[in-house]
């Protein structure tokens, strides 16, 4: 009971709490969220924590801290009305003011250290016009007011944009992190352990391929009961060209003659633009709706014999909705109308007087292959969970009462979560003495 309290005041899926517990070696003390479903998932994985289901602006933290000293408070306010991912949609004023809840509680309980996480656009936080759009001339105005108010409470402040992949997570999620402290000690930033190329004595970024369930490759795009939309088929086609044909190091499945990549369900700004990534890389930012589809292309040597190779890069940012990556294999392309292609195992379509069919062959690393089938499926919540850096045993499909969560809820929790390793390294850097004491005790 002599230990300072540890509090997570925007405790959603539990990413921050998980990382803090990894660093401190003990459960966090208090977790706050207005959403009962979020609290249920958090309680399932953090049963020793006191959970508070209340509005973040209305909750009385003095009631729960009971005058005890607070060592660390983590705060990740909802970022959707600051994020560029909303495009030109009107912003929601009620969500944009959430950082002020951090100030309200800091003023009351004065934690030694406050760690914050948000999208990098938080630094442009300013007033909105009557249509709900940011006023360009006043961008950053509210952000500066918030930082000034926190400093007025006696806090030293610093912030940086950090990429999770640089610290060992298989995602390139980039976020703004802030450290406030009023205990007289220096603000410390954790040193990266990885980089994209694995140079300068650091490890190479972790590939998303390690998080994929390779026992499930989906199904052929040619035999689906519900055909894929043309945009998806076009993404697959462009992805095959970029990530298999023109890639110097395409990802091959181990012990299989197939190559895979991810396609991403975000709008392309140009017709020829490829939304996707190699599996040799970390996944990009995951949000609340699954934006990734796994594509696997089955190939066979056009001449000689061969067995194929393995794929090995991390996946890109994960979003909160499932199904943004797809699998591709060899097929016949139709050269007329809106046709995308057909299976080589079935009868050929109507033959006209001009050459309208072509057997797809590709050259990979100097050798010629035939594409024989293309398989596709969306990424699963469990894969997104691992891509976000959660432990394999972290429970996202049900709560402690036995109630099961729909896929959309699981994806949303992951997309809204903090990458655990980021909470871990920031806590270790700025609570190093407490971390040592906790582990020793």
Secondary structure as UniProt FT lines:
FT   STRAND          5..8
FT   TURN            9..10
FT   HELIX           15..24
FT   STRAND          30..32
FT   HELIX           36..45
FT   TURN            47..48
FT   STRAND          50..52
FT   TURN            56..58
FT   HELIX           61..65
FT   TURN            66..67
FT   STRAND          70..75
FT   TURN            80..82
FT   HELIX           84..86
FT   TURN            87..88
FT   HELIX           93..96
FT   TURN            97..98
FT   HELIX           99..109
FT   STRAND          113..118
FT   HELIX           120..124
FT   TURN            130..131
FT   HELIX           136..138
FT   TURN            139..140
FT   HELIX           141..152
FT   TURN            153..154
FT   STRAND          156..163
FT   HELIX           164..167
FT   STRAND          174..181
FT   STRAND          194..195
FT   TURN            200..201
FT   STRAND          203..204
FT   HELIX           208..211
FT   TURN            214..215
FT   STRAND          219..220
FT   TURN            221..222
FT   HELIX           230..240
FT   HELIX           241..245
FT   TURN            248..249
FT   STRAND          251..252
FT   TURN            254..255
FT   STRAND          258..264
FT   TURN            271..272
FT   STRAND          276..278
FT   TURN            279..280
FT   STRAND          283..284
FT   STRAND          292..301
FT   STRAND          316..317
FT   STRAND          325..326
FT   STRAND          332..334
FT   TURN            337..338
FT   TURN            344..345
FT   STRAND          357..359
FT   STRAND          361..364
FT   TURN            365..366
FT   STRAND          367..378
FT   HELIX           381..387
FT   TURN            388..389
FT   TURN            392..393
FT   TURN            400..401
FT   HELIX           407..416
FT   HELIX           420..430
FT   HELIX           432..440
//
